[in-house]
Amino acid sequence: MNLLVDMDARLADMPIMAQREDHLEAAVFNVWRRARGRWGSPMRLDGLGLKQMEMVLSDRYWVCVDAFQHDCPILAWVDIEDSGRDSLHKPIPCKLNYYHFAASALRSRVLNAMQGALNRRLKDEQI
């Protein structure tokens, strides 16, 4: 099954424990845009250094999944508002869905790990 269709279905079927207004820091978003331009969207990102956690990244959402639990969503950044963006340094508004009781402890770690993994892959390709 298509990665995007499968994740769309998972997000629609999973109950959300909580939803909060959030934002994506410009540095994280900008490295995602570079990676998307290179490898397309959606993409699956492993090697985050977080036990069994992987990311599914698309234009509509970024989802942290538990790869050992059949890609069960843990966190999902949705409603990413990047249209009309007029600055590369401003944060990007979005909503953050929590699907697991301990997900709030992972938010910043997941984003930092994602940014680092994408930067490493982009750098490795330049060599």
N, CA, C and O atoms as CSV, one atom per row, in Angstrom:
chain,resi,resn,atom,element,x,y,z
A,1,MET,N,N,0.847,-1.191,0.000
A,1,MET,CA,C,0.000,0.000,0.000
A,1,MET,C,C,0.893,1.255,0.000
A,1,MET,O,O,1.985,1.233,0.568
A,2,ASN,N,N,0.458,2.288,-0.600
A,2,ASN,CA,C,1.143,3.567,-0.656
A,2,ASN,C,C,1.359,4.119,0.753
A,2,ASN,O,O,0.441,4.108,1.573
A,3,LEU,N,N,2.573,4.600,1.033
A,3,LEU,CA,C,2.921,5.127,2.352
A,3,LEU,C,C,1.971,6.229,2.800
A,3,LEU,O,O,1.548,6.250,3.956
A,4,LEU,N,N,1.634,7.142,1.899
A,4,LEU,CA,C,0.774,8.267,2.247
A,4,LEU,C,C,-0.666,7.822,2.500
A,4,LEU,O,O,-1.294,8.278,3.455
A,5,VAL,N,N,-1.188,6.946,1.663
A,5,VAL,CA,C,-2.555,6.458,1.841
A,5,VAL,C,C,-2.656,5.691,3.151
A,5,VAL,O,O,-3.614,5.866,3.903
A,6,ASP,N,N,-1.675,4.846,3.424
A,6,ASP,CA,C,-1.661,4.063,4.653
A,6,ASP,C,C,-1.640,4.981,5.880
A,6,ASP,O,O,-2.381,4.747,6.835
A,7,MET,N,N,-0.806,6.015,5.867
A,7,MET,CA,C,-0.736,6.913,7.026
A,7,MET,C,C,-2.001,7.763,7.134
A,7,MET,O,O,-2.455,8.042,8.244
A,8,ASP,N,N,-2.570,8.173,6.023
A,8,ASP,CA,C,-3.855,8.885,6.071
A,8,ASP,C,C,-4.893,8.043,6.811
A,8,ASP,O,O,-5.609,8.547,7.677
A,9,ALA,N,N,-4.968,6.765,6.466
A,9,ALA,CA,C,-5.934,5.866,7.107
A,9,ALA,C,C,-5.627,5.681,8.584
A,9,ALA,O,O,-6.540,5.681,9.410
A,10,ARG,N,N,-4.366,5.526,8.926
A,10,ARG,CA,C,-3.993,5.358,10.340
A,10,ARG,C,C,-4.370,6.583,11.163
A,10,ARG,O,O,-4.919,6.455,12.257
A,11,LEU,N,N,-4.078,7.760,10.642
A,11,LEU,CA,C,-4.400,8.975,11.389
A,11,LEU,C,C,-5.901,9.163,11.529
A,11,LEU,O,O,-6.373,9.658,12.553
A,12,ALA,N,N,-6.651,8.775,10.514
A,12,ALA,CA,C,-8.109,8.900,10.580
A,12,ALA,C,C,-8.709,7.915,11.587
A,12,ALA,O,O,-9.721,8.210,12.223
A,13,ASP,N,N,-8.085,6.755,11.726
A,13,ASP,CA,C,-8.626,5.708,12.595
A,13,ASP,C,C,-8.184,5.817,14.055
A,13,ASP,O,O,-8.862,5.297,14.941
A,14,MET,N,N,-7.078,6.474,14.313
A,14,MET,CA,C,-6.529,6.518,15.670
A,14,MET,C,C,-7.184,7.628,16.493
A,14,MET,O,O,-7.293,8.761,16.025
A,15,PRO,N,N,-7.613,7.318,17.689
A,15,PRO,CA,C,-8.150,8.380,18.555
A,15,PRO,C,C,-7.031,9.300,19.032
A,15,PRO,O,O,-5.950,8.847,19.407
A,16,ILE,N,N,-7.310,10.580,19.009
A,16,ILE,CA,C,-6.348,11.587,19.460
A,16,ILE,C,C,-6.567,11.809,20.953
A,16,ILE,O,O,-7.680,12.102,21.391
A,17,MET,N,N,-5.492,11.665,21.728
A,17,MET,CA,C,-5.601,11.889,23.171
A,17,MET,C,C,-5.719,13.381,23.477
A,17,MET,O,O,-6.452,13.789,24.379
A,18,ALA,N,N,-4.978,14.191,22.703
A,18,ALA,CA,C,-5.011,15.644,22.879
A,18,ALA,C,C,-4.506,16.298,21.607
A,18,ALA,O,O,-3.740,15.701,20.850
A,19,GLN,N,N,-4.945,17.543,21.377
A,19,GLN,CA,C,-4.442,18.336,20.258
A,19,GLN,C,C,-4.111,19.715,20.797
A,19,GLN,O,O,-4.898,20.308,21.534
A,20,ARG,N,N,-2.950,20.219,20.429
A,20,ARG,CA,C,-2.490,21.529,20.884
A,20,ARG,C,C,-2.014,22.358,19.697
A,20,ARG,O,O,-1.533,21.822,18.699
A,21,GLU,N,N,-2.157,23.669,19.825
A,21,GLU,CA,C,-1.533,24.576,18.861
A,21,GLU,C,C,-0.026,24.442,19.049
A,21,GLU,O,O,0.452,24.342,20.179
A,22,ASP,N,N,0.715,24.439,17.964
A,22,ASP,CA,C,2.157,24.285,18.047
A,22,ASP,C,C,2.796,25.046,16.898
A,22,ASP,O,O,2.111,25.739,16.147
A,23,HIS,N,N,4.084,24.918,16.766
A,23,HIS,CA,C,4.807,25.502,15.636
A,23,HIS,C,C,6.037,24.652,15.365
A,23,HIS,O,O,6.522,23.931,16.237
A,24,LEU,N,N,6.522,24.751,14.160
A,24,LEU,CA,C,7.765,24.114,13.758
A,24,LEU,C,C,8.815,25.197,13.617
A,24,LEU,O,O,8.602,26.199,12.934
A,25,GLU,N,N,9.940,24.995,14.260
A,25,GLU,CA,C,11.021,25.971,14.132
A,25,GLU,C,C,11.479,26.029,12.681
A,25,GLU,O,O,11.482,25.021,11.974
A,26,ALA,N,N,11.862,27.218,12.253
A,26,ALA,CA,C,12.251,27.434,10.853
A,26,ALA,C,C,13.404,26.531,10.434
A,26,ALA,O,O,13.399,26.020,9.314
A,27,ALA,N,N,14.385,26.320,11.297
A,27,ALA,CA,C,15.544,25.495,10.937
A,27,ALA,C,C,15.122,24.057,10.629
A,27,ALA,O,O,15.632,23.452,9.687
A,28,VAL,N,N,14.207,23.514,11.406
A,28,VAL,CA,C,13.716,22.153,11.174
A,28,VAL,C,C,12.922,22.111,9.871
A,28,VAL,O,O,13.112,21.216,9.048
A,29,PHE,N,N,12.045,23.072,9.694
A,29,PHE,CA,C,11.215,23.101,8.493
A,29,PHE,C,C,12.061,23.291,7.237
A,29,PHE,O,O,11.797,22.662,6.212
A,30,ASN,N,N,13.064,24.142,7.307
A,30,ASN,CA,C,13.892,24.419,6.135
A,30,ASN,C,C,14.698,23.192,5.705
A,30,ASN,O,O,14.845,22.942,4.509
A,31,VAL,N,N,15.222,22.425,6.663
A,31,VAL,CA,C,15.962,21.219,6.288
A,31,VAL,C,C,15.004,20.179,5.697
A,31,VAL,O,O,15.380,19.438,4.788
A,32,TRP,N,N,13.768,20.122,6.209
A,32,TRP,CA,C,12.752,19.242,5.602
A,32,TRP,C,C,12.498,19.646,4.151
A,32,TRP,O,O,12.416,18.784,3.276
A,33,ARG,N,N,12.376,20.936,3.888
A,33,ARG,CA,C,12.119,21.404,2.518
A,33,ARG,C,C,13.264,21.014,1.580
A,33,ARG,O,O,13.031,20.605,0.443
A,34,ARG,N,N,14.498,21.145,2.067
A,34,ARG,CA,C,15.653,20.735,1.257
A,34,ARG,C,C,15.604,19.239,0.969
A,34,ARG,O,O,15.831,18.812,-0.164
A,35,ALA,N,N,15.308,18.443,1.993
A,35,ALA,CA,C,15.244,16.987,1.836
A,35,ALA,C,C,14.103,16.601,0.890
A,35,ALA,O,O,14.264,15.730,0.035
A,36,ARG,N,N,12.963,17.249,1.051
A,36,ARG,CA,C,11.819,16.970,0.184
A,36,ARG,C,C,12.158,17.280,-1.272
A,36,ARG,O,O,11.783,16.531,-2.175
A,37,GLY,N,N,12.855,18.368,-1.493
A,37,GLY,CA,C,13.276,18.705,-2.849
A,37,GLY,C,C,14.220,17.673,-3.440
A,37,GLY,O,O,14.236,17.468,-4.653
A,38,ARG,N,N,14.998,17.030,-2.602
A,38,ARG,CA,C,15.959,16.029,-3.064
A,38,ARG,C,C,15.320,14.661,-3.245
A,38,ARG,O,O,15.558,13.998,-4.254
A,39,TRP,N,N,14.498,14.222,-2.265
A,39,TRP,CA,C,13.998,12.841,-2.253
A,39,TRP,C,C,12.495,12.712,-2.450
A,39,TRP,O,O,11.983,11.597,-2.550
A,40,GLY,N,N,11.785,13.817,-2.508
A,40,GLY,CA,C,10.340,13.766,-2.719
A,40,GLY,C,C,9.559,13.559,-1.436
A,40,GLY,O,O,10.122,13.452,-0.346
A,41,SER,N,N,8.260,13.508,-1.596
A,41,SER,CA,C,7.356,13.375,-0.462
A,41,SER,C,C,6.257,12.412,-0.855
A,41,SER,O,O,5.791,12.479,-1.993
A,42,PRO,N,N,5.821,11.534,0.003
A,42,PRO,CA,C,6.233,11.370,1.397
A,42,PRO,C,C,7.555,10.603,1.492
A,42,PRO,O,O,7.998,9.963,0.538
A,43,MET,N,N,8.160,10.688,2.666
A,43,MET,CA,C,9.373,9.931,2.919
A,43,MET,C,C,9.310,9.334,4.320
A,43,MET,O,O,8.643,9.851,5.216
A,44,ARG,N,N,10.016,8.247,4.469
A,44,ARG,CA,C,10.127,7.582,5.758
A,44,ARG,C,C,11.546,7.817,6.249
A,44,ARG,O,O,12.506,7.653,5.496
A,45,LEU,N,N,11.673,8.196,7.498
A,45,LEU,CA,C,12.975,8.524,8.065
A,45,LEU,C,C,13.215,7.671,9.297
A,45,LEU,O,O,12.504,7.773,10.297
A,46,ASP,N,N,14.240,6.820,9.199
A,46,ASP,CA,C,14.643,6.042,10.362
A,46,ASP,C,C,16.032,6.518,10.788
A,46,ASP,O,O,16.520,7.525,10.275
A,47,GLY,N,N,16.658,5.824,11.696
A,47,GLY,CA,C,17.985,6.228,12.143
A,47,GLY,C,C,17.963,7.488,12.984
A,47,GLY,O,O,18.902,8.283,12.946
A,48,LEU,N,N,16.898,7.672,13.742
A,48,LEU,CA,C,16.775,8.864,14.583
A,48,LEU,C,C,17.545,8.737,15.892
A,48,LEU,O,O,17.759,9.729,16.588
A,49,GLY,N,N,17.959,7.526,16.226
A,49,GLY,CA,C,18.619,7.311,17.503
A,49,GLY,C,C,17.640,7.227,18.658
A,49,GLY,O,O,18.039,7.265,19.822
A,50,LEU,N,N,16.369,7.113,18.340
A,50,LEU,CA,C,15.324,6.955,19.347
A,50,LEU,C,C,14.746,5.558,19.167
A,50,LEU,O,O,14.223,5.233,18.101
A,51,LYS,N,N,14.835,4.753,20.181
A,51,LYS,CA,C,14.437,3.357,20.109
A,51,LYS,C,C,13.077,3.197,19.427
A,51,LYS,O,O,12.069,3.724,19.898
A,52,GLN,N,N,13.065,2.482,18.340
A,52,GLN,CA,C,11.898,2.077,17.549
A,52,GLN,C,C,11.079,3.221,16.960
A,52,GLN,O,O,10.050,2.959,16.337
A,53,MET,N,N,11.489,4.473,17.128
A,53,MET,CA,C,10.744,5.605,16.580
A,53,MET,C,C,11.254,5.939,15.186
A,53,MET,O,O,12.460,5.990,14.942
A,54,GLU,N,N,10.312,6.164,14.278
A,54,GLU,CA,C,10.616,6.606,12.924
A,54,GLU,C,C,9.648,7.716,12.565
A,54,GLU,O,O,8.632,7.905,13.233
A,55,MET,N,N,9.963,8.446,11.512
A,55,MET,CA,C,9.111,9.538,11.061
A,55,MET,C,C,8.585,9.248,9.658
A,55,MET,O,O,9.296,8.717,8.805
A,56,VAL,N,N,7.333,9.608,9.445
A,56,VAL,CA,C,6.735,9.630,8.117
A,56,VAL,C,C,6.456,11.100,7.834
A,56,VAL,O,O,5.669,11.739,8.531
A,57,LEU,N,N,7.107,11.629,6.808
A,57,LEU,CA,C,7.063,13.057,6.512
A,57,LEU,C,C,6.373,13.292,5.178
A,57,LEU,O,O,6.745,12.707,4.161
A,58,SER,N,N,5.380,14.143,5.194
A,58,SER,CA,C,4.697,14.517,3.958
A,58,SER,C,C,4.421,16.015,3.997
A,58,SER,O,O,4.715,16.688,4.986
A,59,ASP,N,N,3.859,16.521,2.920
A,59,ASP,CA,C,3.518,17.942,2.877
A,59,ASP,C,C,2.383,18.282,3.836
A,59,ASP,O,O,2.281,19.421,4.292
A,60,ARG,N,N,1.536,17.315,4.145
A,60,ARG,CA,C,0.363,17.573,4.998
A,60,ARG,C,C,0.619,17.325,6.472
A,60,ARG,O,O,-0.013,17.953,7.322
A,61,TYR,N,N,1.537,16.419,6.789
A,61,TYR,CA,C,1.785,16.085,8.193
A,61,TYR,C,C,3.156,15.449,8.355
A,61,TYR,O,O,3.740,14.920,7.408
A,62,TRP,N,N,3.651,15.518,9.587
A,62,TRP,CA,C,4.835,14.797,10.007
A,62,TRP,C,C,4.377,13.907,11.150
A,62,TRP,O,O,3.794,14.394,12.118
A,63,VAL,N,N,4.632,12.620,11.053
A,63,VAL,CA,C,4.150,11.680,12.054
A,63,VAL,C,C,5.315,10.887,12.630
A,63,VAL,O,O,6.107,10.299,11.894
A,64,CYS,N,N,5.408,10.879,13.945
A,64,CYS,CA,C,6.341,10.015,14.644
A,64,CYS,C,C,5.589,8.723,14.936
A,64,CYS,O,O,4.539,8.738,15.579
A,65,VAL,N,N,6.134,7.600,14.459
A,65,VAL,CA,C,5.475,6.315,14.631
A,65,VAL,C,C,6.361,5.358,15.422
A,65,VAL,O,O,7.583,5.497,15.457
A,66,ASP,N,N,5.718,4.396,16.049
A,66,ASP,CA,C,6.407,3.298,16.714
A,66,ASP,C,C,6.516,2.167,15.699
A,66,ASP,O,O,5.539,1.469,15.431
A,67,ALA,N,N,7.708,1.991,15.137
A,67,ALA,CA,C,7.905,1.002,14.076
A,67,ALA,C,C,7.703,-0.421,14.579
A,67,ALA,O,O,7.380,-1.307,13.787
A,68,PHE,N,N,7.886,-0.664,15.876
A,68,PHE,CA,C,7.701,-2.009,16.428
A,68,PHE,C,C,6.237,-2.307,16.721
A,68,PHE,O,O,5.884,-3.451,17.005
A,69,GLN,N,N,5.392,-1.300,16.657
A,69,GLN,CA,C,3.956,-1.471,16.913
A,69,GLN,C,C,3.148,-1.169,15.650
A,69,GLN,O,O,2.129,-0.479,15.699
A,70,HIS,N,N,3.615,-1.690,14.534
A,70,HIS,CA,C,2.907,-1.564,13.258
A,70,HIS,C,C,2.649,-0.111,12.868
A,70,HIS,O,O,1.577,0.228,12.367
A,71,ASP,N,N,3.646,0.743,13.105
A,71,ASP,CA,C,3.578,2.170,12.751
A,71,ASP,C,C,2.449,2.913,13.450
A,71,ASP,O,O,1.831,3.811,12.878
A,72,CYS,N,N,2.196,2.537,14.662
A,72,CYS,CA,C,1.196,3.247,15.465
A,72,CYS,C,C,1.680,4.683,15.707
A,72,CYS,O,O,2.792,4.876,16.197
A,73,PRO,N,N,0.872,5.687,15.376
A,73,PRO,CA,C,1.286,7.076,15.591
A,73,PRO,C,C,1.477,7.387,17.082
A,73,PRO,O,O,0.704,6.943,17.931
A,74,ILE,N,N,2.507,8.147,17.366
A,74,ILE,CA,C,2.785,8.624,18.720
A,74,ILE,C,C,2.484,10.121,18.783
A,74,ILE,O,O,1.793,10.594,19.685
A,75,LEU,N,N,3.014,10.850,17.809
A,75,LEU,CA,C,2.818,12.299,17.658
A,75,LEU,C,C,2.567,12.583,16.186
A,75,LEU,O,O,3.089,11.881,15.320
A,76,ALA,N,N,1.775,13.602,15.897
A,76,ALA,CA,C,1.586,14.026,14.501
A,76,ALA,C,C,1.448,15.542,14.449
A,76,ALA,O,O,0.576,16.124,15.093
A,77,TRP,N,N,2.314,16.161,13.679
A,77,TRP,CA,C,2.191,17.585,13.395
A,77,TRP,C,C,1.305,17.688,12.164
A,77,TRP,O,O,1.670,17.195,11.097
A,78,VAL,N,N,0.172,18.309,12.295
A,78,VAL,CA,C,-0.811,18.397,11.216
A,78,VAL,C,C,-1.169,19.864,10.965
A,78,VAL,O,O,-0.769,20.747,11.723
A,79,ASP,N,N,-1.916,20.108,9.912
A,79,ASP,CA,C,-2.339,21.466,9.552
A,79,ASP,C,C,-1.145,22.415,9.522
A,79,ASP,O,O,-1.194,23.515,10.074
A,80,ILE,N,N,-0.086,21.974,8.875
A,80,ILE,CA,C,1.137,22.774,8.759
A,80,ILE,C,C,0.849,23.931,7.818
A,80,ILE,O,O,0.535,23.720,6.647
A,81,GLU,N,N,0.954,25.146,8.321
A,81,GLU,CA,C,0.546,26.343,7.584
A,81,GLU,C,C,1.741,27.035,6.932
A,81,GLU,O,O,2.185,28.088,7.388
A,82,ASP,N,N,2.256,26.429,5.857
A,82,ASP,CA,C,3.412,27.015,5.193
A,82,ASP,C,C,3.070,27.810,3.940
A,82,ASP,O,O,3.960,28.393,3.321
A,83,SER,N,N,1.793,27.843,3.556
A,83,SER,CA,C,1.436,28.625,2.366
A,83,SER,C,C,1.544,30.117,2.694
A,83,SER,O,O,1.195,30.556,3.789
A,84,GLY,N,N,2.021,30.858,1.747
A,84,GLY,CA,C,2.171,32.297,1.949
A,84,GLY,C,C,3.325,32.662,2.869
A,84,GLY,O,O,3.398,33.786,3.364
A,85,ARG,N,N,4.210,31.729,3.094
A,85,ARG,CA,C,5.362,31.976,3.969
A,85,ARG,C,C,6.237,33.048,3.334
A,85,ARG,O,O,6.650,32.922,2.181
A,86,ASP,N,N,6.519,34.107,4.096
A,86,ASP,CA,C,7.287,35.221,3.539
A,86,ASP,C,C,8.653,35.399,4.191
A,86,ASP,O,O,9.344,36.384,3.931
A,87,SER,N,N,9.041,34.452,5.033
A,87,SER,CA,C,10.317,34.569,5.714
A,87,SER,C,C,10.863,33.188,6.036
A,87,SER,O,O,10.110,32.295,6.424
A,88,LEU,N,N,12.163,33.012,5.878
A,88,LEU,CA,C,12.777,31.719,6.162
A,88,LEU,C,C,13.142,31.535,7.632
A,88,LEU,O,O,13.578,30.453,8.024
A,89,HIS,N,N,12.972,32.563,8.444
A,89,HIS,CA,C,13.396,32.443,9.849
A,89,HIS,C,C,12.235,32.400,10.853
A,89,HIS,O,O,12.458,32.219,12.051
A,90,LYS,N,N,11.005,32.565,10.369
A,90,LYS,CA,C,9.860,32.547,11.281
A,90,LYS,C,C,9.342,31.126,11.475
A,90,LYS,O,O,9.378,30.323,10.542
A,91,PRO,N,N,8.862,30.807,12.675
A,91,PRO,CA,C,8.270,29.486,12.911
A,91,PRO,C,C,7.003,29.282,12.075
A,91,PRO,O,O,6.328,30.238,11.691
A,92,ILE,N,N,6.706,28.029,11.810
A,92,ILE,CA,C,5.557,27.668,10.981
A,92,ILE,C,C,4.460,27.120,11.893
A,92,ILE,O,O,4.666,26.113,12.569
A,93,PRO,N,N,3.291,27.776,11.918
A,93,PRO,CA,C,2.203,27.294,12.784
A,93,PRO,C,C,1.670,25.930,12.327
A,93,PRO,O,O,1.667,25.609,11.139
A,94,CYS,N,N,1.230,25.157,13.287
A,94,CYS,CA,C,0.635,23.851,13.008
A,94,CYS,C,C,-0.135,23.407,14.255
A,94,CYS,O,O,-0.223,24.133,15.245
A,95,LYS,N,N,-0.676,22.224,14.177
A,95,LYS,CA,C,-1.301,21.601,15.346
A,95,LYS,C,C,-0.526,20.324,15.640
A,95,LYS,O,O,0.011,19.688,14.733
A,96,LEU,N,N,-0.473,19.959,16.900
A,96,LEU,CA,C,0.230,18.750,17.307
A,96,LEU,C,C,-0.762,17.806,17.963
A,96,LEU,O,O,-1.385,18.138,18.972
A,97,ASN,N,N,-0.901,16.613,17.370
A,97,ASN,CA,C,-1.781,15.586,17.915
A,97,ASN,C,C,-0.962,14.613,18.754
A,97,ASN,O,O,0.106,14.159,18.342
A,98,TYR,N,N,-1.476,14.307,19.920
A,98,TYR,CA,C,-0.852,13.337,20.817
A,98,TYR,C,C,-1.677,12.054,20.786
A,98,TYR,O,O,-2.889,12.077,20.999
A,99,TYR,N,N,-1.003,10.934,20.516
A,99,TYR,CA,C,-1.675,9.642,20.446
A,99,TYR,C,C,-1.254,8.695,21.564
A,99,TYR,O,O,-1.772,7.583,21.666
A,100,HIS,N,N,-0.330,9.127,22.391
A,100,HIS,CA,C,0.218,8.275,23.453
A,100,HIS,C,C,0.364,9.118,24.712
A,100,HIS,O,O,0.667,10.309,24.629
A,101,PHE,N,N,0.155,8.518,25.867
A,101,PHE,CA,C,0.178,9.274,27.119
A,101,PHE,C,C,1.533,9.911,27.417
A,101,PHE,O,O,1.589,10.926,28.111
A,102,ALA,N,N,2.622,9.340,26.912
A,102,ALA,CA,C,3.958,9.887,27.191
A,102,ALA,C,C,4.538,10.672,26.011
A,102,ALA,O,O,5.729,10.980,25.998
A,103,ALA,N,N,3.711,10.991,25.035
A,103,ALA,CA,C,4.197,11.625,23.804
A,103,ALA,C,C,4.796,13.008,24.034
A,103,ALA,O,O,5.723,13.398,23.324
A,104,SER,N,N,4.292,13.746,24.997
A,104,SER,CA,C,4.803,15.113,25.203
A,104,SER,C,C,6.287,15.118,25.549
A,104,SER,O,O,6.981,16.096,25.269
A,105,ALA,N,N,6.778,14.054,26.146
A,105,ALA,CA,C,8.198,13.971,26.494
A,105,ALA,C,C,9.073,13.763,25.261
A,105,ALA,O,O,10.286,13.967,25.323
A,106,LEU,N,N,8.478,13.365,24.157
A,106,LEU,CA,C,9.238,13.087,22.942
A,106,LEU,C,C,9.280,14.240,21.953
A,106,LEU,O,O,10.125,14.237,21.057
A,107,ARG,N,N,8.414,15.211,22.079
A,107,ARG,CA,C,8.251,16.246,21.061
A,107,ARG,C,C,9.575,16.846,20.606
A,107,ARG,O,O,9.926,16.732,19.431
A,108,SER,N,N,10.308,17.474,21.496
A,108,SER,CA,C,11.542,18.162,21.091
A,108,SER,C,C,12.627,17.171,20.691
A,108,SER,O,O,13.405,17.449,19.777
A,109,ARG,N,N,12.694,16.030,21.351
A,109,ARG,CA,C,13.706,15.027,21.002
A,109,ARG,C,C,13.494,14.511,19.581
A,109,ARG,O,O,14.453,14.329,18.831
A,110,VAL,N,N,12.242,14.276,19.218
A,110,VAL,CA,C,11.932,13.770,17.879
A,110,VAL,C,C,12.298,14.811,16.814
A,110,VAL,O,O,12.915,14.473,15.804
A,111,LEU,N,N,11.925,16.055,17.036
A,111,LEU,CA,C,12.242,17.095,16.052
A,111,LEU,C,C,13.744,17.305,15.917
A,111,LEU,O,O,14.247,17.463,14.805
A,112,ASN,N,N,14.466,17.309,17.034
A,112,ASN,CA,C,15.928,17.454,16.975
A,112,ASN,C,C,16.566,16.273,16.260
A,112,ASN,O,O,17.478,16.453,15.452
A,113,ALA,N,N,16.092,15.069,16.552
A,113,ALA,CA,C,16.633,13.874,15.899
A,113,ALA,C,C,16.325,13.888,14.404
A,113,ALA,O,O,17.171,13.514,13.591
A,114,MET,N,N,15.119,14.318,14.040
A,114,MET,CA,C,14.740,14.404,12.635
A,114,MET,C,C,15.635,15.397,11.897
A,114,MET,O,O,16.138,15.102,10.813
A,115,GLN,N,N,15.827,16.557,12.481
A,115,GLN,CA,C,16.668,17.578,11.860
A,115,GLN,C,C,18.104,17.056,11.676
A,115,GLN,O,O,18.706,17.233,10.617
A,116,GLY,N,N,18.631,16.423,12.707
A,116,GLY,CA,C,19.986,15.882,12.619
A,116,GLY,C,C,20.114,14.799,11.564
A,116,GLY,O,O,21.084,14.779,10.807
A,117,ALA,N,N,19.135,13.893,11.508
A,117,ALA,CA,C,19.181,12.806,10.528
A,117,ALA,C,C,19.091,13.344,9.097
A,117,ALA,O,O,19.816,12.886,8.214
A,118,LEU,N,N,18.211,14.303,8.872
A,118,LEU,CA,C,18.097,14.884,7.527
A,118,LEU,C,C,19.367,15.638,7.146
A,118,LEU,O,O,19.838,15.530,6.014
A,119,ASN,N,N,19.923,16.399,8.086
A,119,ASN,CA,C,21.171,17.117,7.801
A,119,ASN,C,C,22.305,16.157,7.462
A,119,ASN,O,O,23.074,16.414,6.536
A,120,ARG,N,N,22.421,15.042,8.209
A,120,ARG,CA,C,23.473,14.062,7.929
A,120,ARG,C,C,23.301,13.458,6.542
A,120,ARG,O,O,24.272,13.319,5.799
A,121,ARG,N,N,22.078,13.103,6.196
A,121,ARG,CA,C,21.835,12.492,4.881
A,121,ARG,C,C,22.100,13.468,3.748
A,121,ARG,O,O,22.659,13.089,2.719
A,122,LEU,N,N,21.706,14.711,3.929
A,122,LEU,CA,C,21.984,15.730,2.910
A,122,LEU,C,C,23.488,15.939,2.773
A,122,LEU,O,O,24.000,16.054,1.660
A,123,LYS,N,N,24.195,15.987,3.892
A,123,LYS,CA,C,25.653,16.179,3.857
A,123,LYS,C,C,26.344,14.979,3.217
A,123,LYS,O,O,27.262,15.147,2.414
A,124,ASP,N,N,25.909,13.771,3.567
A,124,ASP,CA,C,26.521,12.564,2.998
A,124,ASP,C,C,26.360,12.513,1.484
A,124,ASP,O,O,27.239,12.003,0.790
A,125,GLU,N,N,25.269,13.025,0.969
A,125,GLU,CA,C,25.043,13.013,-0.471
A,125,GLU,C,C,25.934,13.998,-1.209
A,125,GLU,O,O,26.190,13.832,-2.402
A,126,GLN,N,N,26.403,15.014,-0.517
A,126,GLN,CA,C,27.247,16.020,-1.163
A,126,GLN,C,C,28.673,15.543,-1.336
A,126,GLN,O,O,29.427,16.114,-2.124
A,127,ILE,N,N,29.047,14.514,-0.617
A,127,ILE,CA,C,30.438,14.031,-0.670
A,127,ILE,C,C,30.669,13.241,-1.931
A,127,ILE,O,O,31.776,12.752,-2.158
